[in-house]
């Protein structure tokens, strides 16, 4: 158990040496000595003892070590923060004091390690079985699953254990995308930083490994959102809360001051903040705030600040004090949002993720945003007033989402985006027409999109707005895996250009095609060779006649939403044998009647699909009837 705390503190010290080398030059030897001493600590104990109750007999040394490491890490963070605001003389005195305190920590840790017990005996299968039986009441089959999961957990490398435990706590409140998990892991300090590597890449790698091991799984009906399967949650959630000093609090004030991660639906946020000065991750949900209290600016250790489902229109000026902040995530149905110049002081900011209001919304960022040289994510921004030009020098960006694209800055925006060689995700939303009742972009055309050429590594592209024709460059995007075409209202068949994209896995077309008929030319044999998810929404579609046999060879899920005029599913759907889910919402009642397992004439087209859902009702291939979902 103590070993994980040791590993995390070593990572923190090494990261600090990478970024604060100038300040720490006078104490570099003491820090390296402390890291070396901790190497010995990390070799003698695993982190499973606490779960199985092994620490009860000789846990005082481990508890002491954890306590000292918490103190040491917070002392280190406080020193770095304080040093930046000091004169040269005061900083020199602080460094001397810091060096003495490091020696003190080194001595205390050495004394504790001299009292450590012999190396633990290997875990026995019988010991794990006894733990499961006594702590988690379950059937015999479930007990076998839990024991298997425990063995899988024990055999994980440290970094994957840390990632899984964090995900157990982070995903407990609400499902997350992989990007959200990556940002959380980095902010919580659970990813080792190495020169020349992005921590986000390592976090992504860890999550991908956990997915491949079945320890994190994608939700069936919410794509790109994930959860930890029940057995792993049952085994490790309490351990996760202790390991990372996390709390999930509905309303009460935390009882300890050393909480580092807080997931909150508060009734008394100011009291919570007052008692949690060492917070690194603060995730607020259902707050309905219009503003955050100034006390947020006192959380100088904060790395992640998320405020979801709020009505916030501005941030307090004290936000500029959060020099360690890496992720700022604000979402809600507000009517507009503008970031003040204070955000330009957040030198460590890596992800600025804002959700624009649903109608005519954008987030206005201050001029000078390009000074944030660590920024990788910038979402829902308005690119007018000179921002489009600034984007061209932000070559470290990996995800960019721009709202309200218009003629006055489109050319400059496209020119800048073409320079972003590291970009993986791009979303462009055209400025909506101002006509009364115009909510679906019928008269909102993308300006001069034919002059654009996407960055070569782009994997996800979202285009929201009307197109005159499908850009030819779209068919040349070999790395594209996800494409969202919304309100394009194309007269021509868009799949003519799209169906040979070699790596496309997800395609969403929301009123992308304004025609009333889809023929077999839309989905021909050999087309869309890797497509797994197809999502179609159309106000106009009346007839989908045929899918050519051999088309869509990898399709797993077909979603048909708001196709209220569609009467028939296509002939040939029965040959798409890889299809696992058919999801239909707000479709014509005659279509459902024809697909009914109780004598519906079109049921043969879907009877091979294991799971079919219809607006809150579900039919499985086993049950053979519509049942409430």
N, C-alpha and C positions, 0 to 999 in steps of 0.2 A: 504493500500500500504506500509506504513512504517513498518507494523508488520513483513513483510517478511524480510526486512533488519535487524530488531531487532533479529529475529529468527536465521538468518544466522550468525550474529555476536556472538550470544550466543553459537552457535555450535562451532565457531572458538575458542572462549575462553576456552570452555570445552575441546576441542581437544588439545589445547596448554597445559592445565594443565596435561593432560594424558602423553604427550610426553616430555615436558620441565620442569618437576616438580623440578629438581635440580636447574636449573637456576632461576626459579620463586619462590623459597621457601620464599624469603623475602617479596614478594608482593602478596602472595597467598590470604591473607584476602581482599586486595583491589580488586583483580580480582573477588572474590566471591561476594563482595558487589556490584560490577558493574553488575554481572550476575543477582543478586536479583532485582536490580533496573530495569533492562531491562524486567524482568518478568511482571512488571506492565505495561510497554509500549506495550508488545505483546498482552495484553488483551483488548485493547480499540478500535482497528481499524482493519478492513479487508484490503485486497489488491486490491479490485475491484473498489474503489473510483476513482482512476486515469483513469481507462478504461472508466468509465461512465461519467467522467468530474466532479465528486463531489468535487474534491480538489480545484477547481478554486476559491471558495469563502473563504476557510480557509486553503490554502495549504502551507502557509509560515512555519508553525511549522513543518509540515511533511518534507518539503524540507530541513529545517535546521537539523532535526534529521538525515535524510539520509546523509547529508554532514558530520556531526560529526562522524557518524558511519564509513563512508569511511575513514576519517582521522584516527580514532582510530584503525581500523583494519590494515591499512598500517603502522601506528606507531608501533603496536604490532609486525608485521612481521619484520620490520626494526630492532627493538630491539633484537629479537631472533637471527637474522642473524649476527648482529654486535657483540653480546655477545660471540659467538663462537670463534671469532678471537681475543679476548681481554685477557690481563693478569688478574690475580686475583684481583689486586687493581683497574684496570680500570673497570672491570666488576662490582665490588662493587659500584663504583661511578655511573655507568650506571643504576644499579638496583635502587639506591636511586632516581635518576632523573626520572626513569620510574615510580616509585611509586607516585611521585608528579604529574606527567602528568596524571596518571590514576585518581587521585583525581580530577584533573582539568576537565577531561572528565566527571566524575561522577557528578560534580556540574553543568556543562553545560547541561547535559542530564536532570537532575532534574529540572532545570529552564525551559527547553522546555516543559517537561511533565506537568508542572504546568499551561502552556498556552494552553493545548490541549482542543479541543472542546468537547461538550457532545457526548456520544456514538451515532454513526450513526443509523438512522432508518433502519429497515430491507428493503432490496431491494424489490421493487414491480415489478410485471410482466410488468405493463404498462411502467415503467421506462426503463426496458431492451428493450422492443419493440421499444420505441422511439429512444433509442440509436442505435439500429440496423438499423432502417429506415433512420436515418439522417446520418449515417456514412458508411454504406455498402449497396449501391444500389443493389437490388435483386428482384427476383420474389416473389410472395406470398409464394410459396412452400419453396423456399430457405430461406426466412425470418423466416419461422417456424422452419426450421432446425437450423438456426443460434441462434435463441432464446433458443431452446432446448440445444444447445451446451453451450451457455453462462450459463444457469442454472446448467448444469452438472459441468462446470468449477468452478462456485461459491461454489458449495457444496463439492468440493474436499478438503481433508486435506491439510495443508500447504506443507508437503513434496511432495505430488503428484502434487500440483500446480507448485512448483519449478521445478520438473522433467519435466513436460509437457512444460513449457515455455523454458527451456533449449533445449529440443528436437526440438522445433519449429525453433530455431535459428541454432542448430547444423545440423539438417537434411535439412535445406534450400539449402545448397550448394551441398551436395552429400548424397546419402543414406548410412546408417550405419548398421552394425550388432549390435546385442544386446550388445556384448562385447565392441564394440566401444562406444556405448552410456554409458555403465557402467563406462568405464575409464574416459569419459568426465565429467560425473556427479561428480565423486569422485574428480577429479582434480579441478573442479570449486568450490568445497567446498559446494555442495548442498546436501550432505548426512551427517546426524548427526553421529558422531563417538561415540561409546560406548565401555566401557571396555569388552574385551573378544569377540567382534564381528568384523567381517570384513565389512568395508564400502561397498565393492563390493557386498556382499550378500544383503545388504539393498537396494543398487541401483538396483540390479537385481529384487528384490521383488517389488520395485516401478514401474519399467518398465513392469513387468508381470501384475501388477494391471491395468496400463494404457492400455495395450493390451486387457485385458479382458473387459474393459469399452469401447473399440472401439476408444480410443483417440490416439493410435498408431496402425498401421496396417502393416502387411507384404506385400511386393510387390508380384504380381502374378508370375512374371517370373524371379525374382532374389531372390532366397530363402535365408533366414537368413538376409535379408536387409529390413529395415523398413522406414516408413514415417509417418508424422502426417497428417491425413485427412484434406482436404481443409477447412472445416468450422472452425476447431480449429486454423488453421494457420491464417486465415483471422481475427479472433477475437483477437489473442494474440501475433502475431509476433512483432508488434511495441512495445507492452508492454514488451516482452521478451528482446528486444534490450536495453530498458531503465533499466529494472530490474537488469540485470546482466552486464550492461555497456559493451555490445558487439557491434562490428561493423563488417560488411562484406564489404571489400574494394577492388575494382578492381585495383586501381593504386594510388589513392591520399593518402596523409598523414592524419592520424586522426586529428581531430580538438580539441580533449581534451586529457589530460594526464592521466586521471584516468580510462581508458579502462582496463577491466580485462580479456575479452575474445575477440580474434581477429581472424577472418576467412578471409584469404587473398590470392589474386592472384596479387602480387605486381610487380611494375616496379621500385620501389624505396625502397627496404626493409630496407636499413640502416637508411633512414629518418624516416620510420615507427617505427623502434626499438628505435631510439633516442627519439621519442616523446611518447613512451608508456612504461615507466619504470616499471609500476605496473602490467604488464601482468601476468596472471596466466594460460591462455589457448591461445596458438598460433598454429593455424592450417594453413599450407601453402599447396596450391595445384597448379599443373601445373607450378611449378617454373622453371624446367629444370636447376636447380642449379647443379654445380659440387662441390661446397663447400658452407658452411654457413659462413657469416661474423663473425668476432670475437666479434662484438657487442652483439651477442646472449648471451654471457657469462655474460653480465651485467644485464640480466633479472632475478635477484636473487629471485623474487617471483614466477617464472614460475613453474607450476605443470605439464603442458601438452605441449609437443612439437611434432607436427606432420608435416612431410615434405613428401608430396605425389607426385608421378610422377616426380621425380627428377633424376639427374645423379650423386648424391653425392657418393663419394668413401671414404670420411673420414670426421670426425667432427673436429671443431677447438679445440685446447687445452683448450680454455676458457670454454668449456662445463663443466669442472670439478667444476666451480663456482656455478653451479645450484644445491645447496644442498637441495632445496625443490622439485626438479623434481620427479614426480611420474610416468609419462608415456613418453617414447621416442619411436616414431613411424616413421620409415624411409622406404619409398618404392620407387621403380623405376626400370628402365630397365638397370641399371648399370652393369658393367662387374665384379665387385667384391667389397667387403667391409670389412674393418678391423677396429674394435674399439680399440682406444688407451687406455692406463692405466688410463686416466683421468676419464673414466666412473666408475671406482671403487670408486671414491669419492662421487658418487651420492647415499648417504646412504638411502634416502627415496624412491629410485626407486622401483616401484611395477610392471611395465610392460615394458619390452624391446622387442618391436615388430618390426622386420626388415623383409623386403621381399628380398629373395635371387634372383639373376638374373635367368632368365628362363632356361638357359643352363649351366649346371655344376657350379651352383652358391651356395655359402654359405657365411655366415657372421662369421668372425673369432673374437672371444671374447678373452680378455686377461686372462692369468692365474691369479687366485685369484677371479674369478667371483663369487665364492661361498660366498665371504664376504658380498655380497648384501643380507642381511638376510630378507628383505621385498619383494624380487622379487617373483612375482606370475606367470608372463608370460615371457617366453624366447623362441624366435622363429627364425627359419632359421639358426641356428648356426651349425658350424662344431665342432664335438665332439672329434676330434683327439688332439694330443699334450697334453694329460693329462686332457682335459676338461671333458671327459666321467666319469672319477673317481670323479671329483668335483661335478658332478650332483648328486651323491649319498648322499651328505649331504645337498642338497637344498630341504629339505622335505616340505617346504612351497609352492613349485611350484604347480600350478594348470593347466597350459598350457605349453606344451613343443613341439617344432618343430625342428627336427634335419635333416640336409641335408647331402648328401654325406656319408652315412653310408658305411663303408668298413671293410674288414677282420681285419685290424690292431687294431681296437678299438671296434668292434661290441660286443664281449663278455662282456667287461667292461661296455659298454653303457647299454646293457640289464640288467646287474646285478644292475646298479645304478637306472635305471628306476623302477625296481621292488621294490625299497625302498621308492618310492615317493607315500606315502599312500594318499595324498591329491589330486593327479593328476586327472583332469577331462577330459583333451584333450591331445592327443598324435598324432604326425605326424612323420613318419619315411620315408625318401627318400633315396634309395640306390644310391651309387656312380654310375654314368652313365659310360657305356663302352666307351673306347676311339677310337673305330673303326670309320673310316670316314663315315659320314652320319648316325651314330647310334643315333637317337633322341628319340626312344620309348622304350628303356630298354630291347630290345629283348635278349641281352646277359648280362644283369645286374641283377644277382640273389641276393636276400637277404641272407646274411651269417647267418647260424646256427639259424634261427628264431625259430626253434622248441624248443630251450632251454629257450625261453622267456616265461614269465608269466605276464600278464598285472596287474596293480594295481586294487584293487577291486572296486573302485568308478569310474573307467573310463567310460565316457559317449560318447566320440567322438574319433574315431580311423581312421587314414589315413595311408595307406600303399602304397607307390609308388615304384614299382620295381617288378621284376619277382619272382614268387613263384613256387617251385617244386610241392607243394600241399598246400591245405588250412590247416593252423595250427589247431589242435584239440581244443586248448584253446579258439579259436575264438567262437566256439559254446557254450561256457560256460559263456559268458560275459552277465550276467543278467541285468546289468545297462546300457548296450550299447544302445544309441538312434540314433547315426549317424555313418555310416561306408562308407569309401571311399576306393575302391580297384582299383588302377590304374596301368595298364601295368603289371598285374600279369601273363597273358598268360597261364592260367591254362588249362590242358588237360581234367581235370575232371569237373563235374558240381559243382560250388562253393555253390549253394543254398542248397545242401544236408545237409551241416552243418549249414548254416545260417538261414534256413527258420523257425526254432523254437525259434529264439531269441525273448524273450517275450516282450521287450520294444523297438525294433528297429523301428524307424519312417522314417529314410531316408537312402536309399541305392543307392550309385553311383558305377557303374561298367564301367570303361573305359578300354576297351580291357582286361578285367579281365579273359575272357574265350576265348580261341582261336579256339574253335569249330565252325563249319559252321551251325549247327542245334541246336535249342532249342526245346525240346519236353515238354510234359505236366509234366514230372518229375521236371521241374524247378520251377513250381508254382502249388503246389497241394492244395487241399481243406484243410483248417485249417492252411496253412502255412502263415508266416509273419502276425501274428494276429493284429499288430498295425502299419504296414507299411503304410505311407501316401504319400511318394515321392519315385519314382523309376526312375532312370536315367541310360540309357544304351547307351554306345558308343562301336562300334565294326567295325573293318576293315574287319572281316571275315564272319560275320553273313549273311547267305543267307535265312534261313527259320526258322520262329518261328511258330510252328504248333498249339499249344493249351495251354490255361490256364484252368485248371480244375475248374468247377463251385464250388464256395465256397472259392476259393483262393483269397488272397488280399482283405479281407473284409472291410478295411478302406482306400484303396488307393484313393488319391485325385488328384495326378498329375503323368502322365507318360510322360517322355521325351525320345525321340529317336534321337540321334545325330550321324552324320557321319556313319550311317549304309547304305552305298551306294549300297550294294548288296542285301539288304532285299527287297523282293517282296511282302510279305503278312504280315499283322498283324494277331495275333493268333485268332483262333476260341475260343469263350468263353469270349473275351474282352467285348462283349455286356452284359455279366452278372455281370460285375464289376460296379454296379449301383452307387457307391460312387464317381466315377471318374468325376472330374470337369474340368480338363485341359489335353489336349493331345498336346504336343509340339514336332514338328518334324523339324529338320534342316539337310540339306544335305543328303537327302534320295533319293532313286531311283524314277525317274519320273513315272514309271509304278505303284509304290505303291500309289502315289498321285492320279493318274488317277483312280485306282480302288476304292479309298476312296471318289472320287468326289461326291458332293451332286447332281450333274447333271447326274444321271444314272450310277454312279459307282457301280459295282457289290458287292463291299465289304463295301459300305457305312453303311449297317445295323449294322456293328460292332461298329461304332462310333457315330451314329446319336443321341444317348442319352447323349453325352458329351456336356455340354453347350459351351465350348470354345475349338476350335481346331486351331492350328497355324501351318503354313508351310512356312518356310524360308521367313518371311516377309509378308506372307499373313495369313488371319484369316477367319475362318468360325464359325459362331455361330449357335446354334440350332434354333434360330429365323430367321436369315437371310437366312440360307440354301444355301449359295454360298460363294466362295472364294472372299474376298475383301482385298485391301491393308491395312496393319496394321498401 
